[in-house]
Amino acid sequence: MDVQLPGMDGLELTRQLKADPTRCGIVIIAVTSNAMTGDDEKARAAGCNDYMSKPIDIHLLPRLVAQHLARVENPSDRVT
């Protein structure tokens, strides 16, 4: 999820998606080019499962996606 979307803040869209019972289980990784101190906490508070600042690390992103998909596929591995 890009944090800065045209017309709507990406964190607001994340809140709306997570509030919808049919979509609340989706994995959302926030990405932004204007990273500020505390933005990762704001993203997680909005419901994002993870956070990355741009430029995107092309080695880290696939690992993050794989980790989150593994948690979805193996719910017993989730950290609460």
C-alpha positions as CSV (number, residue, x, y, z in Angstrom):
1,M,0.0,0.0,0.0
2,D,1.5,3.3,-1.0
3,V,1.0,5.7,1.9
4,Q,0.5,8.7,-0.4
5,L,-2.3,7.8,-2.8
6,P,-4.1,10.4,-4.9
7,G,-7.5,11.3,-3.3
8,M,-7.0,9.2,-0.2
9,D,-4.3,8.5,2.3
10,G,-3.1,4.9,2.0
11,L,-3.3,4.5,5.8
12,E,-7.0,5.5,5.7
13,L,-7.6,3.0,2.9
14,T,-5.9,0.4,5.0
15,R,-8.2,1.2,8.0
16,Q,-11.2,0.9,5.7
17,L,-10.0,-2.4,4.3
18,K,-9.2,-3.9,7.7
19,A,-12.6,-2.7,9.1
20,D,-14.4,-4.7,6.4
21,P,-15.0,-8.3,7.6
22,T,-14.6,-9.7,4.1
23,R,-11.1,-8.1,3.7
24,C,-9.8,-7.8,7.2
25,G,-7.4,-10.7,6.8
26,I,-5.5,-9.4,3.8
27,V,-1.8,-8.6,4.3
28,I,-0.8,-5.0,3.7
29,I,2.7,-3.7,3.5
30,A,3.0,0.1,3.6
31,V,5.5,1.7,1.4
32,T,6.5,5.4,1.2
33,S,9.1,7.6,-0.2
34,N,8.7,10.3,2.5
35,A,9.7,8.3,5.5
36,M,9.6,10.2,8.8
37,T,10.4,9.0,12.3
38,G,7.4,7.2,13.7
39,D,5.8,6.4,10.3
40,D,6.3,2.7,10.8
41,E,4.3,2.8,14.0
42,K,1.6,4.9,12.3
43,A,1.3,2.3,9.5
44,R,1.1,-0.6,12.0
45,A,-1.5,1.3,14.0
46,A,-3.6,1.8,10.9
47,G,-3.5,-2.0,10.3
48,C,-0.5,-2.5,8.0
49,N,1.3,-5.7,8.6
50,D,4.7,-4.3,7.7
51,Y,6.4,-1.1,6.5
52,M,9.1,-0.3,4.0
53,S,10.5,3.0,2.9
54,K,11.6,3.7,-0.7
55,P,13.8,3.0,-2.4
56,I,12.5,-0.6,-2.0
57,D,15.1,-3.1,-1.2
58,I,14.5,-5.7,-4.0
59,H,16.0,-8.5,-1.8
60,L,14.0,-7.7,1.4
61,L,10.6,-7.2,-0.2
62,P,10.2,-10.7,-1.5
63,R,11.3,-12.1,1.9
64,L,8.7,-9.9,3.7
65,V,6.0,-11.0,1.3
66,A,7.0,-14.7,1.7
67,Q,7.0,-14.3,5.6
68,H,3.5,-12.8,5.6
69,L,2.1,-15.3,3.1
70,A,3.5,-18.2,5.3
71,R,1.7,-16.8,8.3
72,V,-1.5,-16.6,6.4
73,E,-1.0,-20.2,5.2
74,N,0.0,-21.4,8.7
75,P,-2.1,-19.5,11.2
76,S,-0.5,-21.3,14.1
77,D,2.8,-19.5,13.3
78,R,1.2,-16.0,13.8
79,V,2.6,-13.8,16.6
80,T,-0.2,-12.1,18.6
